[in-house]
């Protein structure tokens, strides 16, 4: 190794180079490069400091936490609404469907709910079409607006050639 008094031997020395101290490591063993402090130290709450350059007195008011539900995307809407409608065909309870739809943030895609329900009813039996009629009449004014129903039926009439591929008797039904 290097000689005890040589400068190369002192380059990687962890002790203070000031000539003071007791020969302990510089930081007292409280971490190293990329570490925030000694292991096991838990920092508690600190009062905001008015001398802090990031302190904003106007922003230190009451904090309000609110639950934000993002608006559903087109694929997510179909993935969430289709099982609701299929389950509705089994039990026929419109109030349960309304509560489930209110829990979703349909936003500007409210018109897709009637369209999807009618498309599923066309693929099903006559009883499914009757249940869908009852569901749509109960949803109007509570979950969807009459304009949404009109928009959904207009869209379905424009997409009738695609519906015929899935359900050949769609125009008569």
N, C-alpha and C positions, 0 to 999 in steps of 0.2 A: 503494500500500500504506500501511499504518499508519506513523506516525512511529517512528523507532528507539527512543525512550525510552518510548513509550506502553504502558500495561498490556495493551491489546488485542493488541499484537504479541507479547507474551510468553506469552499464554494457551496457545498451541499449541507452545511451544518445548520441545524434547526434552531440553534441558540441565538440569542440576540447578539448582534454585531456591535452594539453600543458600548460594550465593556461593562455594562451594569447588569444587575439581576443576579439570580441564583443559579443560572445555567439551565432553566426550564425551557421547554419549547415556547416559541413566540406567542401563540394563542392560548396557551394553557390547555392544549389538547382539545379545543373546541372546534373540531372539524378541520377541513382543509379546503382545497380548491373545489369550488362548486357546491359547498355545503353551507347551510344557513346558520348553523350554530351547534352547540354541544348536543349530543344525543340525549333524548329524553326531556328537553326543555320545551314546555308548552307555553305559548304566548297567550295571554288573556286579553280581555277587552281593553282597548285604549280609548280614552276620551279624544274627540277630535281637537286638534290643536289649531287655534286661530292664527298662529304664525306660520302654519303649513302653507306653501304656495298653492296647493290644490284645494285648500279649504274654501268652501263656498257657503256663506251663511244662509243664503236663500234656499239652497238645496238641503239644508239640515232640518227641514220640517218633518211632519209626520210621514212615515213610510206606509204605503198602502200596497198590500199584496193581493193580486187578483189572478184567478185562474183564467188562462187564455187558451181557447180551443181553436187550433188553426182550421182554416177552411179546407174541406175535403177536396182532393184532386179527383179527376174524372175516374181513374181506375179504382181509387179508394172508395169512391161513392158507390160504384157498382158492387165492389167486394163487400161493403157493409150493408147496403140496402137489399140486395138480392136474397140473402138468408132471412132477413126480416119478413119479406113478402112471402117467401116459401113457407116459413113457419106460420105466417098469418093464414095461409091456405089450409093449414092443419087445424088451427084452433079457432079462427074467425073472430079474434078479439081486437077491434080497431083501436081501443084505448091504449093497449100495450104498444102497438105500432106507433101511435102518436107520441107516446113518452120516449120511445127509443129514437124517433126522428128528431125530437126536440133536443136530445142529448148530443146530436151531431151538429156540427156547424156547416149547414148546407150552403149558406151564403148565396152566391149568384147561380148555383146549380140546383135550386129547388125544383126547377122544371123537369129535371131528369128523373125525379121520383115517380111522377105519374106515368111517364114514358116507359120506364123500366117495369113498373107494375103491370101495365097493359100488355107489354111485350111478353112478360112471363105468363099472363093470363091467356094470351092467344095460343101459347104452346101447351096449355093445360086443358082441363075439362071445362064443361059448361058451368059447373059449380064454381070453378075458379074465376070465371069471367063475372059471375054474379057477385062473388065476394069482392072482387076488385072494384066493381061498380059501387058497392057499399063503402069500401075503404076510401075511394076518391071523394065520395060525397061527404064523408066525415072529415077528411083532411082539409077540404076547402074552407078557408077562413081561419083555420087553427094553425096549420103547418105550412100550407101552400096557398097562394093567392089564386083567384079565378084566372088571372092573366097567365099564371104558370101552367094551369091546366090547358088553356087555349094554346099556349106556345108548344106544349108537349104534344098535343094532338096535331098541330100543324107540322111539327117535325116528323111525327110518325107518318103522316100522309106523304111528306116529301121522301121519306125513307121506305115507302111501301115496296118498291122492287127488292130491297134487301130483306124486308120482312117476309116476302113471298118465298124467298129461298129457304128460310127456316120453317115457315108455316104456310104451305100452299093455299090453304083456305082462309088466309087473313083478310082478303077484301070482302068476302061474304060474311065473315064473323064480325 
